[in-house]
Structure formats: C-alpha cells, structure tokens
C-alpha cells in the first residue's frame, strides 16, 4: 500500500514538474533559433543570367519540339496514305508500308526521348546553364545565414504552407545584394 502511495506521489510530481519544465525552458531554446524567409522566384527573376538561360532553353525546346512534331507528322501522313491505298496494295507492299510507318513512329519517339527524356539533351542543357546560378545563390544565402546566425531559411515562393511571413525577416534583397544585383 505504501509503495502505491509513493508511486502516486511520483506520478503527481511528474504531472506538475514536467509541464512546468517544458513551459519554462522550451521557449528559451526555441527563441534562441533564428530563421528567415526568402523569395526564390523574386531572386531568380532579378538575375539577368537566369532570364537569358531560361530564354535559351525555351528556344531550344521549341526547335526540338518542332523536329519531333515533323517526324510525327510524317508518320501520320504515311499512315493516311497507307489507309487510302490499302485496297490496291499487295501483302508484301502492305507489310513494307506498315514497317515504314512503325519505323517513322519509333524514330519520332526516340528523338523525343533523346531531347526531352530524363537524361535527355534538355535536362543536360538545363543543368549546365542553371546549376552555376543556383550554386551562386546557395553560396550567397549560406553567407547571409552565417553572418546573421540563421539556422533555418525558408523559401516563401515554394508551396510549403507559409501563410504569413513578415517582411522584416525576408532576406531576398540582401541575397541579391550579395550576388551583385542590388535593387
């Protein structure tokens, strides 16, 4: 019986001491952490090299898309001609035309994969053009974070659920200034 009373006393103390401890010391540790916001879209739009790279990628993409569409149109034309003339063709001619159509469709699909696939030319070109810009931004953000003692910097442009962010903690202009694009 005495063991149960002492156990209840300990539980009672834990119920009082633990919340008191948490409410006393947790805010101190949370307030010691500094954080900031930045707007990556705003930063990228303020960098001329990014805009030029984006335009270059768009032009390449349009050119390559036109090449792929030309092959697809050729395949469609071959198929339409095949359907128009199928009654006049021998079995060997039918087979040859079908193979030609399939080969043209395959060529279009391979070209599309070469240009736009996960390891395609557009992906490689985007990495070559954008990685140096992104690395430069990361270094500037890291430098600002080190100088001002930030442990966390969130991007308000990405949909991370930030409902409100005070302009006082937005470091976008400071990062642009570090990059040499002061507004």
Residue frames as a rotation matrix with the C-alpha (Angstrom) as fourth column:
UNK 1
0.567 0.823 0.000 0.00
0.823 -0.567 0.000 0.00
0.000 0.000 -1.000 0.00
UNK 2
0.462 -0.481 -0.745 2.83
0.148 -0.786 0.600 2.35
-0.874 -0.387 -0.292 0.87
UNK 3
-0.610 -0.684 0.400 4.50
0.470 0.095 0.878 1.57
-0.638 0.724 0.264 -2.48
UNK 4
-0.089 0.667 0.739 1.34
0.980 -0.072 0.183 2.60
0.176 0.741 -0.648 -4.27
UNK 5
0.804 0.371 -0.465 1.12
0.497 -0.848 0.184 5.89
-0.326 -0.379 -0.866 -2.40
UNK 6
0.020 -0.877 -0.480 4.73
0.042 -0.479 0.877 6.76
-0.999 -0.038 0.027 -3.16
UNK 7
-0.631 -0.188 0.753 4.19
0.708 0.258 0.657 5.80
-0.318 0.947 -0.030 -6.80
UNK 8
0.379 0.855 0.354 1.13
0.912 -0.411 0.016 8.07
0.159 0.317 -0.935 -6.99
UNK 9
0.647 -0.218 -0.730 3.12
0.238 -0.852 0.466 10.88
-0.724 -0.476 -0.500 -5.38
UNK 10
-0.480 -0.876 0.052 5.85
0.255 -0.083 0.963 10.49
-0.839 0.475 0.263 -8.00
UNK 11
-0.374 0.426 0.824 3.27
0.925 0.104 0.366 10.48
0.070 0.899 -0.433 -10.80
UNK 12
0.699 0.676 -0.231 1.68
0.704 -0.708 0.059 13.59
-0.124 -0.204 -0.971 -9.32
UNK 13
0.261 -0.698 -0.667 5.02
0.084 -0.672 0.736 15.34
-0.962 -0.248 -0.117 -9.16
UNK 14
-0.679 -0.510 0.528 5.85
0.523 0.169 0.835 14.36
-0.516 0.843 0.152 -12.73
UNK 15
0.095 0.816 0.571 2.49
0.989 -0.144 0.041 15.73
0.116 0.560 -0.820 -13.82
UNK 16
0.891 0.230 -0.392 3.38
0.328 -0.922 0.204 19.10
-0.315 -0.310 -0.897 -12.28
UNK 17
0.188 -0.925 -0.331 7.13
-0.012 -0.339 0.941 19.28
-0.982 -0.173 -0.075 -12.84
UNK 18
-0.404 -0.377 0.834 7.29
0.751 0.383 0.537 18.11
-0.522 0.843 0.128 -16.45
UNK 19
0.434 0.572 0.696 4.84
0.862 -0.489 -0.135 20.70
0.263 0.658 -0.705 -17.85
UNK 20
0.902 -0.149 -0.405 6.44
0.087 -0.856 0.509 23.40
-0.423 -0.495 -0.759 -15.70
UNK 21
-0.075 -0.989 0.126 9.86
0.233 0.105 0.967 22.40
-0.970 0.102 0.222 -17.02
UNK 22
-0.255 0.014 0.967 8.65
0.948 0.202 0.247 22.35
-0.192 0.979 -0.065 -20.64
UNK 23
0.690 0.615 0.381 6.85
0.676 -0.736 -0.037 25.69
0.258 0.283 -0.924 -20.42
UNK 24
0.781 -0.449 -0.435 9.84
0.008 -0.690 0.724 27.29
-0.625 -0.569 -0.535 -18.71
UNK 25
-0.106 -0.994 -0.012 12.78
-0.108 0.000 0.994 26.05
-0.988 0.107 -0.108 -20.78
UNK 26
-0.028 0.141 0.990 11.31
0.873 0.486 -0.045 25.18
-0.487 0.862 -0.137 -24.17
UNK 27
0.912 0.376 0.166 10.57
0.407 -0.777 -0.481 28.81
-0.052 0.506 -0.861 -25.13
UNK 28
0.532 -0.786 -0.315 14.15
-0.405 -0.562 0.721 29.74
-0.744 -0.256 -0.617 -24.24
UNK 29
-0.386 -0.708 0.591 15.60
0.215 0.554 0.804 27.17
-0.897 0.437 -0.062 -26.61
UNK 30
0.214 0.534 0.818 13.08
0.941 0.112 -0.319 27.98
-0.262 0.838 -0.479 -29.35
UNK 31
0.960 0.178 -0.218 13.75
0.135 -0.971 -0.199 31.71
-0.247 0.161 -0.956 -29.15
UNK 32
0.174 -0.975 -0.142 17.47
-0.201 -0.176 0.964 31.13
-0.964 -0.139 -0.226 -29.49
UNK 33
-0.330 -0.239 0.913 16.98
0.757 0.510 0.408 29.79
-0.564 0.826 0.013 -33.00
UNK 34
-0.221 0.206 -0.953 16.88
-0.383 -0.917 -0.110 32.37
-0.897 0.341 0.281 -35.77
UNK 35
-0.238 0.198 0.951 15.16
0.791 0.607 0.072 31.90
-0.563 0.770 -0.301 -39.08
UNK 36
-0.498 0.058 -0.865 14.41
-0.384 -0.909 0.160 33.92
-0.777 0.412 0.475 -42.19
UNK 37
0.476 0.658 0.583 12.43
0.413 0.418 -0.809 33.83
-0.777 0.626 -0.073 -45.40
UNK 38
-0.629 -0.522 -0.576 13.47
-0.279 -0.540 0.794 34.43
-0.726 0.660 0.194 -48.96
UNK 39
0.571 0.820 -0.037 11.58
-0.233 0.118 -0.965 34.52
-0.787 0.560 0.258 -52.24
UNK 40
-0.303 -0.771 0.560 13.45
0.311 0.475 0.823 32.38
-0.901 0.423 0.096 -54.75
UNK 41
0.294 0.472 0.831 11.18
0.944 -0.009 -0.329 33.44
-0.148 0.882 -0.448 -57.66
UNK 42
0.981 0.061 -0.184 11.91
0.063 -0.998 0.003 37.10
-0.184 -0.015 -0.983 -56.94
UNK 43
0.230 -0.972 -0.050 15.65
-0.273 -0.114 0.955 36.40
-0.934 -0.206 -0.291 -56.73
UNK 44
-0.266 -0.339 0.902 15.73
0.655 0.624 0.427 34.38
-0.708 0.704 0.056 -59.96
UNK 45
0.562 0.567 0.603 13.72
0.827 -0.380 -0.413 36.99
-0.005 0.731 -0.682 -61.88
UNK 46
0.919 -0.256 -0.300 16.20
-0.168 -0.942 0.290 39.64
-0.357 -0.216 -0.909 -60.73
UNK 47
-0.047 -0.972 0.231 19.19
-0.083 0.234 0.969 37.80
-0.995 0.026 -0.092 -62.20
UNK 48
0.329 0.182 -0.926 19.70
-0.862 -0.342 -0.374 38.54
-0.385 0.922 0.045 -65.92
UNK 49
-0.691 -0.656 -0.304 21.76
-0.722 0.643 0.255 35.37
0.028 0.395 -0.918 -66.46
UNK 50
-0.675 0.530 0.514 18.81
0.141 0.776 -0.615 33.28
-0.724 -0.343 -0.598 -65.28
UNK 51
0.358 0.843 -0.401 16.44
-0.258 -0.323 -0.910 35.04
-0.897 0.430 0.102 -67.66
UNK 52
0.023 -0.437 -0.899 18.88
-0.994 -0.103 0.024 34.56
-0.103 0.893 -0.437 -70.57
UNK 53
-0.910 -0.383 0.157 19.35
-0.383 0.923 0.035 30.87
-0.159 -0.028 -0.987 -69.71
UNK 54
-0.301 0.891 0.340 15.60
0.134 0.393 -0.910 30.39
-0.944 -0.228 -0.238 -69.48
UNK 55
0.463 0.451 -0.763 15.08
-0.622 -0.448 -0.642 32.03
-0.631 0.772 0.073 -72.87
UNK 56
-0.402 -0.707 -0.581 17.83
-0.914 0.340 0.219 29.90
0.043 0.620 -0.784 -74.42
UNK 57
-0.881 0.119 0.458 16.21
-0.037 0.948 -0.317 26.74
-0.472 -0.296 -0.830 -73.01
UNK 58
0.112 0.992 -0.059 12.80
-0.056 -0.053 -0.997 27.80
-0.992 0.115 0.050 -74.35
UNK 59
0.284 -0.073 -0.956 14.22
-0.912 -0.327 -0.246 28.40
-0.295 0.942 -0.159 -77.84
UNK 60
-0.766 -0.610 -0.202 15.99
-0.641 0.747 0.177 25.03
0.043 0.265 -0.963 -77.86
UNK 61
-0.640 0.591 0.491 12.90
0.072 0.682 -0.728 23.30
-0.765 -0.431 -0.480 -76.58
UNK 62
0.373 0.807 -0.457 10.73
-0.398 -0.306 -0.865 24.84
-0.838 0.505 0.207 -79.31
UNK 63
-0.046 -0.491 -0.870 13.25
-0.999 0.023 0.040 23.89
0.001 0.871 -0.491 -82.01
UNK 64
-0.932 -0.352 0.091 13.50
-0.358 0.931 -0.066 20.30
-0.061 -0.094 -0.994 -80.78
UNK 65
-0.308 0.905 0.295 9.72
0.011 0.313 -0.950 20.04
-0.951 -0.289 -0.107 -80.36
UNK 66
0.373 0.406 -0.834 9.31
-0.778 -0.353 -0.520 21.15
-0.505 0.843 0.184 -84.00
UNK 67
-0.524 -0.641 -0.561 11.72
-0.830 0.534 0.165 18.38
0.194 0.552 -0.811 -85.11
UNK 68
-0.892 0.235 0.385 9.78
0.008 0.861 -0.508 15.75
-0.451 -0.451 -0.770 -83.17
UNK 69
0.051 0.987 -0.154 6.44
-0.164 -0.144 -0.976 17.03
-0.985 0.075 0.154 -84.49
UNK 70
0.035 -0.102 -0.994 7.78
-0.984 -0.179 -0.016 16.95
-0.176 0.979 -0.106 -88.07
UNK 71
-0.891 -0.383 -0.244 8.62
-0.418 0.902 0.108 13.25
0.179 0.198 -0.964 -87.69
UNK 72
-0.637 0.727 0.255 5.23
0.188 0.468 -0.864 12.55
-0.748 -0.502 -0.434 -86.11
UNK 73
0.201 0.696 -0.689 3.52
-0.587 -0.478 -0.654 14.37
-0.784 0.536 0.312 -88.99
UNK 74
-0.406 -0.435 -0.804 5.49
-0.902 0.331 0.276 12.28
0.146 0.838 -0.526 -91.48
UNK 75
-0.988 0.057 0.144 4.35
0.012 0.955 -0.296 9.12
-0.155 -0.291 -0.944 -89.70
UNK 76
-0.224 0.972 -0.072 0.73
0.028 -0.067 -0.997 10.33
-0.974 -0.225 -0.012 -89.78
UNK 77
0.122 0.200 -0.972 0.99
-0.900 -0.391 -0.193 11.17
-0.419 0.898 0.132 -93.47
UNK 78
-0.776 -0.457 -0.435 2.44
-0.594 0.762 0.258 7.73
0.214 0.458 -0.863 -94.22
UNK 79
-0.821 0.511 0.254 -0.39
0.225 0.700 -0.677 6.11
-0.524 -0.499 -0.690 -92.28
UNK 80
0.064 0.875 -0.480 -3.05
-0.327 -0.436 -0.838 8.18
-0.943 0.210 0.259 -94.05
UNK 81
-0.119 -0.201 -0.972 -1.56
-0.992 -0.014 0.124 7.32
-0.039 0.979 -0.198 -97.47
UNK 82
-0.971 -0.241 -0.001 -1.43
-0.240 0.969 -0.051 3.67
0.013 -0.049 -0.999 -96.43
UNK 83
-0.480 0.859 0.177 -5.12
0.204 0.306 -0.930 3.68
-0.853 -0.410 -0.322 -95.49
UNK 84
0.184 0.545 -0.818 -6.07
-0.676 -0.534 -0.508 5.41
-0.713 0.647 0.270 -98.74
UNK 85
0.001 -0.314 -0.950 -4.18
-0.963 0.254 -0.085 2.86
0.268 0.915 -0.302 -100.85
UNK 86
-0.443 -0.276 0.853 -4.52
-0.674 0.730 -0.114 -0.31
-0.591 -0.626 -0.509 -98.74
UNK 87
0.504 0.729 0.463 -7.00
-0.208 0.623 -0.755 -1.93
-0.838 0.284 0.465 -101.12
UNK 88
0.893 -0.179 -0.413 -4.60
-0.426 -0.038 -0.904 -1.55
0.146 0.983 -0.110 -104.06
UNK 89
0.000 -0.984 0.180 -1.52
-0.994 -0.020 -0.110 -2.94
0.112 -0.179 -0.978 -102.28
UNK 90
0.255 -0.045 -0.966 -0.23
-0.129 0.988 -0.080 -6.48
0.958 0.145 0.246 -102.28
UNK 91
0.930 0.109 -0.352 0.51
0.300 0.332 0.894 -8.20
0.214 -0.937 0.276 -98.96
UNK 92
0.067 -0.987 -0.145 4.22
0.996 0.075 -0.052 -7.51
0.062 -0.141 0.988 -99.36
UNK 93
-0.409 -0.151 0.900 3.59
0.333 -0.943 -0.007 -3.83
0.850 0.297 0.436 -100.08
UNK 94
0.653 0.704 0.280 1.23
-0.080 -0.303 0.949 -3.59
0.753 -0.642 -0.142 -97.08
UNK 95
0.743 -0.416 -0.524 3.86
0.669 0.442 0.597 -5.12
-0.017 -0.794 0.607 -94.83
UNK 96
-0.290 -0.905 0.311 6.58
0.904 -0.365 -0.221 -2.81
0.313 0.218 0.924 -96.17
UNK 97
-0.153 0.311 0.938 4.42
0.024 -0.948 0.318 0.29
0.988 0.071 0.137 -95.65
UNK 98
0.862 0.494 -0.115 3.43
0.084 0.084 0.993 -0.82
0.500 -0.865 0.031 -92.14
UNK 99
0.380 -0.819 -0.430 7.08
0.922 0.301 0.243 -1.32
-0.069 -0.489 0.870 -91.26
UNK 100
-0.443 -0.516 0.734 7.90
0.624 -0.765 -0.161 2.11
0.644 0.386 0.660 -92.68
UNK 101
0.330 0.671 0.664 5.14
-0.144 -0.659 0.738 3.71
0.933 -0.340 -0.121 -90.57
UNK 102
0.922 0.000 -0.388 6.28
0.359 0.378 0.853 1.90
0.146 -0.926 0.348 -87.41
UNK 103
-0.003 -0.999 -0.035 9.91
0.992 0.001 -0.127 2.86
0.127 -0.035 0.991 -88.08
UNK 104
-0.341 -0.073 0.937 8.96
0.260 -0.965 0.019 6.54
0.904 0.250 0.348 -88.50
UNK 105
0.695 0.648 0.310 6.90
-0.173 -0.268 0.948 6.48
0.698 -0.713 -0.074 -85.28
UNK 106
0.713 -0.518 -0.473 9.78
0.701 0.506 0.503 4.80
-0.022 -0.690 0.723 -83.47
UNK 107
-0.292 -0.844 0.450 12.22
0.829 -0.458 -0.321 7.40
0.477 0.279 0.833 -84.83
UNK 108
0.042 0.402 0.915 9.96
-0.124 -0.906 0.404 10.20
0.991 -0.130 0.011 -83.55
UNK 109
0.934 0.344 -0.096 9.68
0.024 0.208 0.978 8.56
0.356 -0.916 0.186 -80.12
UNK 110
0.372 -0.879 -0.298 13.45
0.928 0.357 0.106 8.05
0.014 -0.316 0.949 -79.88
UNK 111
-0.382 -0.477 0.792 14.13
0.512 -0.822 -0.249 11.65
0.770 0.310 0.558 -80.90
UNK 112
0.459 0.636 0.620 11.63
-0.251 -0.577 0.777 12.86
0.853 -0.512 -0.105 -78.29
UNK 113
0.918 -0.168 -0.359 13.37
0.394 0.488 0.779 10.74
0.044 -0.857 0.514 -75.65
UNK 114
0.001 -0.987 0.161 16.79
0.956 -0.046 -0.288 12.00
0.292 0.154 0.944 -76.77
UNK 115
-0.412 -0.131 0.902 15.72
0.175 -0.983 -0.062 15.61
0.894 0.132 0.428 -76.42
UNK 116
-0.037 0.595 0.803 13.16
-0.692 -0.595 0.409 15.56
0.721 -0.541 0.434 -73.60
UNK 117
0.476 0.206 -0.855 13.77
0.274 0.889 0.367 12.33
0.836 -0.409 0.367 -71.65
UNK 118
0.985 -0.036 -0.171 15.04
0.163 -0.164 0.973 12.21
-0.063 -0.986 -0.156 -68.06
UNK 119
0.152 -0.986 -0.073 18.64
0.429 -0.001 0.903 12.05
-0.890 -0.169 0.423 -69.30
UNK 120
0.534 0.192 0.823 17.90
0.844 -0.070 -0.532 13.99
-0.045 0.979 -0.200 -72.48
UNK 121
-0.341 -0.726 0.597 19.59
0.800 -0.558 -0.221 16.99
0.494 0.402 0.771 -74.03
UNK 122
0.245 0.503 0.829 17.17
-0.032 -0.850 0.526 19.49
0.969 -0.156 -0.192 -72.45
UNK 123
0.961 0.081 -0.265 17.87
0.242 0.215 0.946 18.09
0.134 -0.973 0.187 -68.99
UNK 124
0.191 -0.976 -0.102 21.63
0.974 0.175 0.144 18.26
-0.123 -0.127 0.984 -69.57
UNK 125
-0.331 -0.284 0.900 21.47
0.556 -0.829 -0.057 21.77
0.762 0.482 0.432 -71.00
UNK 126
0.640 0.619 0.456 19.26
-0.058 -0.553 0.831 22.98
0.766 -0.558 -0.318 -68.13
UNK 127
0.817 -0.393 -0.422 21.73
0.553 0.328 0.766 21.55
-0.163 -0.859 0.486 -65.62
UNK 128
-0.140 -0.946 0.294 24.68
0.984 -0.166 -0.064 23.15
0.109 0.280 0.954 -67.42
UNK 129
-0.289 0.072 0.955 23.00
0.294 -0.942 0.161 26.56
0.911 0.327 0.251 -67.52
UNK 130
0.541 0.697 0.470 21.16
-0.224 -0.419 0.880 26.61
0.810 -0.582 -0.070 -64.19
UNK 131
0.634 -0.289 -0.718 23.47
0.704 0.599 0.381 24.78
0.320 -0.747 0.583 -61.78
UNK 132
-0.506 -0.860 0.064 26.08
0.747 -0.474 -0.466 27.59
0.431 -0.188 0.882 -61.68
UNK 133
-0.348 0.467 0.813 23.34
-0.281 -0.879 0.385 30.16
0.894 -0.095 0.437 -60.99
UNK 134
0.714 0.676 -0.182 21.75
-0.081 0.338 0.938 28.00
0.695 -0.655 0.296 -58.28
UNK 135
0.267 -0.714 -0.648 25.15
0.900 0.425 -0.097 27.35
0.344 -0.557 0.756 -56.71
UNK 136
-0.667 -0.495 0.556 25.90
0.348 -0.868 -0.355 31.08
0.658 -0.044 0.751 -56.66
UNK 137
0.105 0.803 0.587 22.54
-0.472 -0.479 0.740 31.76
0.875 -0.355 0.329 -54.97
UNK 138
0.759 0.161 -0.631 23.10
0.365 0.697 0.617 28.97
0.540 -0.699 0.470 -52.46
UNK 139
-0.210 -0.931 -0.297 26.52
0.883 -0.050 -0.466 30.37
0.419 -0.361 0.833 -51.56
UNK 140
-0.619 0.042 0.784 25.08
-0.113 -0.993 -0.036 33.88
0.777 -0.111 0.620 -51.09
UNK 141
0.501 0.855 0.132 22.24
-0.357 0.065 0.932 32.53
0.789 -0.514 0.338 -48.91
UNK 142
0.548 -0.378 -0.746 24.71
0.699 0.697 0.160 30.49
0.459 -0.609 0.646 -46.89
UNK 143
-0.546 -0.810 0.213 26.92
0.604 -0.557 -0.570 33.54
0.580 -0.183 0.794 -46.41
UNK 144
-0.266 0.558 0.786 23.98
-0.479 -0.784 0.395 35.66
0.837 -0.271 0.475 -45.21
UNK 145
0.736 0.572 -0.363 22.89
-0.033 0.565 0.824 32.85
0.676 -0.595 0.435 -42.88
UNK 146
0.136 -0.779 -0.611 26.37
0.887 0.370 -0.275 32.58
0.441 -0.505 0.742 -41.38
UNK 147
-0.689 -0.450 0.568 26.73
0.256 -0.885 -0.389 36.35
0.678 -0.123 0.725 -40.94
UNK 148
-0.291 0.682 0.671 23.34
-0.707 -0.626 0.330 36.78
0.645 -0.379 0.664 -39.27
UNK 149
-0.870 -0.190 0.456 23.24
-0.474 0.577 -0.665 33.48
-0.137 -0.794 -0.592 -37.38
UNK 150
0.163 0.968 -0.190 20.24
-0.987 0.158 -0.041 31.89
-0.009 0.194 0.981 -39.11
UNK 151
-0.600 -0.284 0.747 19.68
-0.366 0.929 0.059 28.19
-0.711 -0.238 -0.662 -38.52
UNK 152
-0.274 0.624 0.732 16.79
0.761 0.606 -0.232 27.95
-0.588 0.493 -0.641 -40.99
UNK 153
-0.659 0.160 -0.735 15.86
-0.479 -0.843 0.246 29.82
-0.580 0.514 0.632 -44.15
UNK 154
-0.164 0.724 0.670 12.57
0.526 0.639 -0.561 29.02
-0.835 0.260 -0.485 -45.86
UNK 155
-0.986 -0.082 0.142 11.60
0.163 -0.417 0.894 29.78
-0.014 0.905 0.425 -49.45
UNK 156
-0.417 0.883 -0.213 8.29
-0.149 -0.298 -0.943 31.61
-0.896 -0.361 0.256 -49.42
UNK 157
-0.318 0.274 -0.908 7.91
-0.940 -0.211 0.266 31.04
-0.119 0.938 0.325 -53.18
UNK 158
-0.794 0.064 -0.604 7.57
-0.128 0.954 0.270 27.28
0.594 0.292 -0.750 -52.78
UNK 159
0.181 0.964 0.193 4.26
-0.574 -0.055 0.817 25.99
0.798 -0.259 0.544 -51.51
UNK 160
-0.664 -0.507 -0.549 5.43
0.163 0.619 -0.768 24.97
0.729 -0.600 -0.329 -48.06
UNK 161
0.163 0.837 -0.522 2.37
0.828 0.172 0.534 26.18
0.537 -0.519 -0.665 -46.26
UNK 162
-0.779 -0.403 -0.481 3.70
0.596 -0.715 -0.365 29.58
-0.197 -0.571 0.797 -45.19
UNK 163
0.245 0.957 0.153 0.57
0.968 -0.250 0.016 31.62
0.053 0.144 -0.988 -44.64
UNK 164
0.973 0.021 0.231 2.25
0.012 -0.999 0.039 34.81
0.232 -0.035 -0.972 -43.48
UNK 165
0.175 -0.957 -0.230 5.83
0.984 0.178 0.009 35.94
0.033 -0.228 0.973 -43.37
UNK 166
0.725 0.077 -0.684 6.83
0.295 -0.933 0.208 39.32
-0.622 -0.352 -0.699 -42.05
UNK 167
0.847 -0.431 0.310 8.82
0.176 -0.324 -0.930 41.45
0.501 0.842 -0.199 -44.50
UNK 168
0.645 -0.613 0.456 11.21
-0.764 -0.495 0.414 42.09
-0.028 -0.615 -0.788 -41.59
UNK 169
0.184 -0.582 0.792 12.58
-0.335 0.720 0.607 38.54
-0.924 -0.377 -0.062 -41.85
UNK 170
0.908 0.111 0.404 12.70
0.336 0.383 -0.860 38.41
-0.251 0.917 0.310 -45.68
UNK 171
0.178 -0.948 -0.264 16.35
-0.008 -0.270 0.963 38.38
-0.984 -0.170 -0.056 -46.78
UNK 172
0.565 0.103 0.818 15.75
0.742 0.370 -0.559 38.25
-0.361 0.923 0.132 -50.56
UNK 173
0.951 -0.199 0.236 17.12
-0.047 -0.850 -0.525 41.75
0.305 0.488 -0.818 -51.20
UNK 174
0.508 -0.804 0.308 20.15
-0.680 -0.155 0.716 41.05
-0.528 -0.574 -0.626 -49.02
UNK 175
0.204 -0.394 0.896 20.90
0.376 0.877 0.300 37.88
-0.904 0.276 0.327 -51.01
UNK 176
0.770 0.111 0.629 20.53
0.636 -0.214 -0.741 39.82
0.052 0.971 -0.235 -54.27
UNK 177
0.868 -0.488 0.092 22.90
-0.495 -0.864 0.086 42.43
0.037 -0.120 -0.992 -52.92
UNK 178
0.257 -0.786 0.562 25.47
-0.324 0.478 0.816 39.70
-0.911 -0.392 -0.132 -52.11
UNK 179
0.253 -0.078 0.964 25.09
0.739 0.658 -0.141 38.47
-0.624 0.748 0.225 -55.68
UNK 180
-0.768 -0.597 -0.233 25.69
0.358 -0.702 0.616 42.00
-0.531 0.389 0.753 -57.01
UNK 181
-0.572 0.664 0.482 22.11
0.523 -0.158 0.838 42.66
0.632 0.731 -0.257 -58.12
UNK 182
-0.759 0.270 -0.593 21.03
0.465 -0.413 -0.783 45.30
-0.456 -0.870 0.188 -55.62
UNK 183
-0.159 0.795 0.586 17.55
0.856 -0.185 0.483 46.69
0.492 0.578 -0.651 -56.19
